[in-house]
Amino acid sequence: MNRRQFLAAAALSGLATACGSSRPASDPAAFRTALRVPPLLKPQVAEDGTRTFALSMERGRSEFLPGKPVETWGFNGPYLGPTVRAARGDKIRMTVANRLAETSTVHWHGMRLPAKMDGGPHQPIEPGATWSPHWTVDQPAATSWYHPHPHGATARHVYRGLAGLFIIDDDDSAPELPARYGVDDIPLVLQDKLLAEDGSPTGDPLKGTFGILGDHMLVNGTYAAFVDVRTERVRFRILNGSNARMYHLAFADGRAFHVVAGDAGLLPAPVEVDRVSLTPGERAEVVVSFKAGEQVLLRTLSGSDDIDEGDFDLLKIVAAPKLAASPRLPGRLTSATAPIVVPADAKVRRFRLNGHDAINGKEMDMSRIDEVVPAGATEIWEIENTVYAHNFHIHEVAFQVLDVDGSKPPAYASGHKDTVYVPPKSTVRLAVQFGGFTDPATPYMYHCHILRHEDSGMMGQFVIVKPGTEHRVSRTINAHH
């Protein structure tokens, strides 16, 4: 492996040597605020079994710093949103009311669903309006999420607080995994903020190379948080909900833990690590063992790129004096996320990331279809990054990372994903598996999930069509159809 390949693989796996600016380790005693755990959203169940979840985008006031309330946005409350939970096979309907003063959208990040239900920039929700997408959940167990996706305004809407988790369950998951929400199955939404003296988020999400890299770390909207645990093993569902920051997650005592899932589902078996890296939009599920009475800090370490500057402690975990027993982790987690098999004649599509506002030399155009894909296809997508750090998210699909500059990804990042880090001046190859929902007029998106880049035009559009009809599809659409 040459030096460039080594650095690319190291950055992806979170093993890059810490460098650049850093911050002294925090005093554990400073973590005095109990972690807020987003509540589970209870659905209404119709006679036909349809489960309806109601969300409302609204303004409110939150305290990131004690005694300093500031204006924020949230779903069904002042900041972030409740956790939606559904199972494979459920018929669901979302009612999303916009009580803000400007147009937004809600994208179901990680969901495999028809393009008209995707919640991208082609499904705007005007102020005072309600949008009601519906679909049948048909994908493996995973930790997904929802957030706004209005073209040109995503960074600002997410930074103000609009985001929430969407958990999918299925019958194929190992029963030994911790699964009691808020007890031994705890969500962690990681975000960084620049906070003014009055406690208000500051900075411009659309300025600079990456937008905002904050100096205050929030977990579930809580600054300097602690969480009490009462079981020997705890599952953390971790979302990088930041606009730009990359997290290299480790524990202050260097303990090992196990990754059990990535973006799009469980791994076949647990993978032992001492560090996990996540770029914006990526998720990981980890299982951590604790001893009675101990305390440990979860932290992020600086790395080799401009989006992971500084060492920061994120969360203090406090184990009870006596812990309830937990089952041992099983050797097999699921068979529902089998490896993606790439046919020998698979189509190869190439995407070049230029600066922060173009893919293949083109900025995003709402009226232009960039790619046409036959339903059910498995393809190879090559993502070439010509400059500084980027990542890449594809709507609707599941993919696996084939290699980064010719090197295999670390085992914990080898499962099904929908978002991937693309290190500076590297090429990432993906095996991409497309679904069966066809619509020649309504596109899905692919884009950098550093939100400053997405809003600046580093995004393209593709449609999925009936096989054999690709050449009959119009490459121009009505931007407000």
C-alpha positions in Angstrom: 0.0 0.0 0.0 1.4 3.4 -1.0 1.3 6.4 1.4 -1.8 7.9 -0.3 -3.7 4.6 0.0 -2.7 4.2 3.6 -3.8 7.7 4.5 -7.1 7.2 2.8 -7.8 3.9 4.5 -6.6 5.3 7.8 -8.9 8.3 7.6 -11.9 6.1 6.7 -11.2 3.7 9.6 -10.6 6.5 12.1 -7.0 5.4 12.7 -5.4 8.6 11.3 -2.8 10.1 13.7 -4.2 13.0 15.7 -2.9 16.3 14.5 -3.7 20.0 14.3 -5.5 21.9 17.0 -6.7 20.0 20.0 -8.5 20.7 23.3 -7.5 19.4 26.7 -9.7 16.6 28.1 -12.7 17.9 29.9 -13.2 17.6 33.6 -15.7 14.8 34.1 -17.3 16.7 36.9 -18.4 19.4 34.4 -20.8 16.9 32.7 -23.8 17.7 35.0 -26.8 17.8 32.7 -28.8 14.6 32.3 -28.9 13.5 28.7 -32.2 14.1 27.0 -33.5 11.0 25.2 -35.9 11.8 22.4 -39.3 10.3 23.2 -40.8 7.6 21.0 -43.6 9.0 18.8 -46.8 7.1 19.3 -48.7 6.4 16.1 -52.5 6.3 15.5 -53.4 2.8 14.1 -56.2 2.6 11.5 -58.6 -0.3 11.0 -56.5 -1.5 8.0 -53.4 -1.4 10.2 -51.8 1.8 8.8 -49.7 3.5 11.4 -49.9 7.3 11.2 -47.1 9.4 12.8 -47.7 13.1 13.1 -44.8 15.5 12.9 -44.9 19.3 13.2 -42.0 21.7 12.3 -42.2 24.5 14.7 -40.3 27.2 16.5 -39.4 27.1 20.2 -36.8 28.0 22.8 -34.1 25.8 24.2 -31.2 26.1 26.6 -27.9 24.8 25.4 -26.1 26.8 28.1 -27.8 26.8 31.5 -30.1 29.8 32.1 -29.7 31.1 28.5 -32.8 30.2 26.5 -32.5 30.9 22.8 -34.8 30.4 19.7 -34.5 27.1 18.0 -36.5 24.9 15.6 -37.7 21.4 16.2 -40.3 18.7 15.4 -43.1 18.5 18.0 -41.0 20.5 20.3 -38.4 23.2 20.5 -35.3 21.2 19.3 -34.7 18.0 17.3 -37.7 15.6 17.1 -39.2 12.4 18.5 -37.9 9.0 17.5 -40.2 7.3 14.9 -40.1 3.5 15.2 -41.7 1.0 12.8 -41.2 -2.6 11.7 -40.6 -4.2 8.4 -44.0 -4.9 6.8 -45.7 -1.9 8.5 -47.9 0.3 6.4 -47.1 3.8 7.6 -48.2 7.4 6.9 -46.4 10.5 8.0 -48.3 13.8 8.4 -45.8 16.6 8.4 -47.2 20.1 9.3 -45.1 23.1 8.5 -45.6 25.8 11.2 -42.6 27.7 10.3 -42.6 31.0 8.3 -40.7 29.5 5.4 -40.9 26.5 3.0 -39.1 23.3 4.1 -39.2 19.6 3.3 -38.6 16.4 5.3 -36.4 13.7 3.8 -36.4 10.2 5.2 -32.7 9.6 5.1 -31.9 5.9 4.6 -35.5 4.9 3.7 -36.2 2.8 0.6 -39.4 4.2 -0.7 -41.0 5.8 -3.9 -39.4 9.0 -5.1 -42.6 11.0 -4.5 -42.4 10.1 -0.8 -38.7 10.7 -0.4 -39.0 14.3 0.9 -36.2 15.8 -1.2 -36.3 19.3 -2.8 -39.1 18.3 -5.1 -41.6 17.7 -2.3 -41.7 21.2 -0.7 -44.0 21.9 2.3 -45.2 25.5 2.3 -45.9 27.4 5.5 -49.2 26.3 6.9 -49.3 23.2 4.7 -49.3 19.5 5.7 -47.6 16.8 3.6 -48.7 13.2 4.0 -46.3 10.6 2.4 -47.1 6.9 2.8 -45.3 3.7 2.1 -44.9 0.1 3.3 -41.6 -0.5 5.2 -39.6 -3.1 3.3 -36.0 -3.1 4.4 -33.9 -4.7 7.1 -33.6 -3.3 10.7 -31.6 -0.1 10.7 -31.1 3.3 12.4 -32.3 5.9 9.9 -33.2 9.5 10.4 -35.2 12.4 9.0 -34.3 16.0 8.3 -35.1 18.9 6.0 -33.9 18.9 2.4 -34.9 22.2 0.8 -32.4 23.1 -2.0 -30.1 25.9 -0.8 -31.5 25.9 2.8 -30.8 22.5 4.2 -27.7 23.6 6.2 -29.6 26.4 7.9 -32.7 24.3 8.7 -30.7 21.4 10.2 -28.4 23.7 12.1 -31.5 25.3 13.8 -32.5 21.9 15.1 -34.7 20.1 12.6 -33.7 16.4 12.8 -34.8 13.1 14.4 -34.2 9.4 14.4 -36.3 6.8 12.5 -35.7 3.2 13.7 -36.7 0.2 11.7 -37.1 -3.2 13.3 -37.4 -6.7 11.8 -37.7 -10.3 12.8 -34.3 -11.3 11.7 -32.3 -9.4 14.3 -30.5 -11.3 17.0 -32.7 -11.3 20.2 -29.6 -11.0 22.4 -29.0 -7.4 21.3 -30.0 -4.7 23.8 -33.4 -3.4 22.7 -35.1 -1.5 25.5 -35.3 2.0 24.2 -33.9 4.6 26.5 -32.7 1.9 29.0 -30.1 -0.3 27.3 -30.8 0.9 23.7 -29.9 4.6 23.7 -29.9 7.1 20.8 -27.0 9.6 20.5 -27.5 12.5 18.0 -24.1 14.2 17.7 -24.0 17.9 16.7 -21.5 20.7 17.1 -22.4 24.4 17.5 -20.7 27.7 17.6 -22.4 29.4 20.6 -22.4 33.1 21.4 -22.1 34.4 24.9 -25.9 34.5 25.2 -26.1 30.8 24.3 -27.4 31.2 20.8 -26.1 29.3 17.8 -24.0 31.6 15.7 -22.0 31.4 12.5 -23.1 31.1 8.8 -23.7 27.5 7.6 -22.9 28.7 4.0 -19.6 30.5 4.6 -16.1 29.1 4.4 -15.0 25.9 2.8 -17.2 23.6 5.0 -19.6 25.9 6.7 -19.7 25.6 10.5 -17.3 23.5 12.7 -18.5 24.2 16.2 -16.7 24.4 19.5 -19.6 23.1 21.7 -20.6 19.5 21.3 -24.3 18.5 21.8 -25.7 15.0 22.3 -29.4 14.9 21.7 -29.4 18.7 22.0 -27.7 18.5 25.5 -24.4 20.2 26.2 -22.0 18.6 28.8 -24.4 15.7 29.3 -24.2 12.5 31.4 -26.2 9.4 31.1 -26.8 6.7 33.7 -26.6 3.1 32.6 -27.9 0.2 34.6 -27.0 -2.9 32.5 -23.8 -4.6 31.8 -24.1 -3.9 28.1 -25.6 -0.9 26.3 -26.4 -0.4 22.7 -25.8 3.2 21.4 -27.4 4.2 18.1 -25.1 7.0 17.0 -26.0 9.6 14.3 -23.6 12.2 13.0 -26.2 15.0 12.7 -23.6 17.8 12.3 -23.4 20.0 9.3 -19.8 19.3 8.5 -17.8 17.8 11.4 -16.3 14.3 11.2 -16.2 12.4 14.5 -13.5 9.8 15.4 -15.3 8.3 18.4 -13.4 6.6 21.2 -13.6 6.2 25.0 -11.2 8.1 27.2 -9.8 4.9 28.8 -9.2 3.3 25.3 -11.6 0.5 25.9 -12.7 -1.8 23.1 -16.3 -2.0 22.0 -18.3 -3.7 19.3 -19.9 -2.2 16.1 -23.1 -4.2 15.3 -24.6 -2.0 12.6 -23.9 0.7 10.0 -26.1 3.1 8.1 -28.4 0.6 6.4 -28.5 -2.4 8.7 -26.9 -4.9 11.0 -23.5 -6.4 10.3 -23.4 -10.2 9.9 -21.4 -10.4 13.1 -20.1 -7.9 15.7 -16.8 -6.2 15.0 -14.5 -5.2 17.8 -12.9 -1.8 17.6 -11.4 1.0 19.8 -12.5 3.8 17.4 -15.3 4.5 14.9 -15.4 7.4 12.4 -18.6 9.0 11.1 -19.0 11.8 8.6 -22.2 13.9 8.4 -25.3 11.7 7.9 -23.6 8.4 8.8 -24.8 6.2 11.6 -23.3 3.3 13.6 -24.8 1.1 16.3 -22.3 0.0 19.0 -22.5 -2.2 22.0 -20.4 -1.2 25.0 -19.7 -3.2 28.2 -19.6 -1.5 31.6 -18.5 -2.4 35.1 -20.5 -1.4 38.2 -19.7 2.0 39.6 -17.4 3.2 36.8 -17.5 6.4 34.8 -16.1 7.0 31.4 -16.1 9.8 28.8 -17.0 9.3 25.1 -14.9 11.6 23.0 -14.0 12.6 19.5 -10.4 12.8 18.5 -8.8 15.0 15.9 -7.7 13.5 12.7 -6.0 14.3 9.4 -8.6 16.4 7.7 -10.1 19.9 8.0 -13.5 18.5 9.2 -12.2 16.7 12.3 -10.3 19.4 14.0 -9.9 19.3 17.8 -10.3 16.7 20.6 -13.7 17.1 22.4 -15.4 15.1 25.1 -19.0 14.4 24.2 -20.8 12.5 27.0 -20.1 11.1 30.4 -21.4 7.6 31.0 -22.1 6.7 34.6 -22.6 3.0 35.5 -24.8 2.2 38.5 -23.3 0.6 41.6 -25.1 -2.6 40.6 -25.7 -3.6 37.0 -28.4 -5.9 35.6 -27.0 -8.8 33.7 -27.0 -8.6 29.9 -26.8 -11.5 27.4 -23.5 -12.1 25.7 -23.2 -10.7 22.2 -24.1 -13.4 19.7 -21.7 -14.5 16.9 -24.5 -13.9 14.3 -26.5 -10.7 14.2 -28.6 -11.0 11.0 -28.8 -12.7 7.6 -31.0 -9.9 6.2 -28.1 -7.7 4.9 -26.3 -10.2 2.7 -23.2 -9.0 0.7 -24.2 -7.2 -2.5 -23.2 -9.3 -5.5 -22.0 -7.3 -8.4 -22.6 -8.9 -11.9 -19.6 -9.1 -14.2 -21.3 -6.8 -16.7 -22.4 -4.2 -14.1 -22.6 -0.6 -15.4 -19.9 1.7 -14.0 -20.8 5.4 -13.4 -18.2 7.9 -12.5 -18.6 11.1 -10.4 -16.0 13.7 -10.0 -16.3 16.0 -7.0 -15.0 19.5 -8.0 -14.5 22.1 -5.3 -17.6 22.5 -3.1 -20.3 23.2 -5.6 -20.2 20.8 -8.6 -20.3 17.1 -9.5 -18.8 16.2 -12.9 -18.4 19.9 -13.5 -22.1 20.7 -13.1 -23.9 22.5 -10.3 -27.3 21.1 -9.1 -30.2 22.0 -11.5 -33.7 21.1 -10.3 -34.9 20.7 -13.8 -32.1 18.3 -15.0 -32.0 14.5 -14.7 -28.4 13.5 -14.5 -28.6 9.7 -14.4 -31.3 7.2 -15.5 -31.1 3.8 -13.7 -33.1 0.6 -14.4 -35.1 -0.7 -11.5 -33.4 -3.5 -9.5 -30.0 -2.8 -11.0 -26.7 -3.4 -9.2 -24.0 -0.9 -10.4 -20.5 0.3 -9.6 -20.3 4.0 -8.7 -16.8 5.5 -8.7 -16.6 8.7 -6.6 -13.4 10.7 -7.4 -12.6 13.5 -5.0 -10.2 16.0 -6.5 -9.8 18.4 -3.5 -10.5 18.5 0.3 -12.8 16.3 2.4 -16.2 15.3 1.1 -18.6 12.5 1.6 -21.3 11.1 -0.6 -25.0 10.1 0.1 -27.3 8.3 -2.3 -31.1 8.4 -1.7 -33.1 5.2 -1.8 -30.2 2.7 -2.2 -28.1 0.4 -0.2 -24.4 0.1 -1.1 -21.2 -1.5 0.1 -17.8 0.1 -0.1 -15.6 -1.9 -2.5 -12.4 0.0 -1.9 -10.8 3.4 -1.1 -7.9 4.0 -3.5 -7.7 0.3 -3.9 -7.7 -0.6 -0.2 -10.6 -2.4 1.5 -12.7 -0.5 4.1 -12.3 -1.5 7.8 -14.6 -4.4 8.8 -17.0 -2.2 10.7 -17.6 -0.1 7.6 -18.0 -3.0 5.2 -21.8 -3.5 5.7 -24.7 -1.9 3.9 -24.5 1.9 3.8 -26.0 5.0 2.2 -23.4 7.6 3.1 -19.6 7.3 2.8 -16.5 9.4 3.5 -14.5 10.3 0.4 -11.0 11.4 1.7 -9.2 14.3 0.0 -7.8 13.4 -3.5 -9.0 9.8 -3.4 -11.4 7.5 -5.3 -14.0 5.4 -3.5 -15.8 2.6 -5.4 -19.3 1.5 -4.4 -21.4 -1.5 -5.2 -24.8 0.1 -5.4 -28.1 -1.8 -5.2 -31.2 0.0 -6.5 -34.8 -0.7 -5.5 -37.9 -1.4 -7.6 -39.9 1.8 -7.3 -40.1 3.3 -10.8 -41.0 6.9 -11.7 -39.4 8.5 -14.8 -40.6 12.0 -13.7 -39.6 12.2 -10.0 -35.9 12.1 -9.1 -33.9 10.9 -6.2 -30.8 12.8 -5.1 -27.1 12.0 -4.7 -24.9 14.6 -3.1 -22.2 15.5 -0.6 -23.7 15.4 2.9 -21.5 18.2 4.1 -24.5 20.5 4.0 -22.6 23.6 2.9 -21.5 21.7 -0.2 -25.0 20.2 -0.8 -26.6 23.7 -0.7 -23.9 25.2 -2.9 -24.7 22.7 -5.7 -22.7 19.5 -5.1 -25.8 17.4 -5.8 -27.2 15.5 -8.8 -30.5 13.8 -9.6 -31.4 10.3 -10.9 -34.6 8.5 -11.7 -35.3 4.8 -11.5 -37.3 3.4 -14.5 -38.6 0.2 -15.9 -35.7 -1.8 -17.4 -35.4 -1.2 -21.2 -37.0 2.2 -21.1 -33.9 4.2 -20.0 -33.4 5.8 -23.4 -37.0 7.0 -23.7 -36.8 9.1 -20.4 -36.8 12.9 -20.7 -33.7 14.5 -19.1 -35.8 17.6 -18.3 -38.4 17.9 -15.6 -40.7 20.6 -14.2 -38.9 21.8 -11.0 -42.2 22.2 -9.2 -44.1 19.2 -10.5 
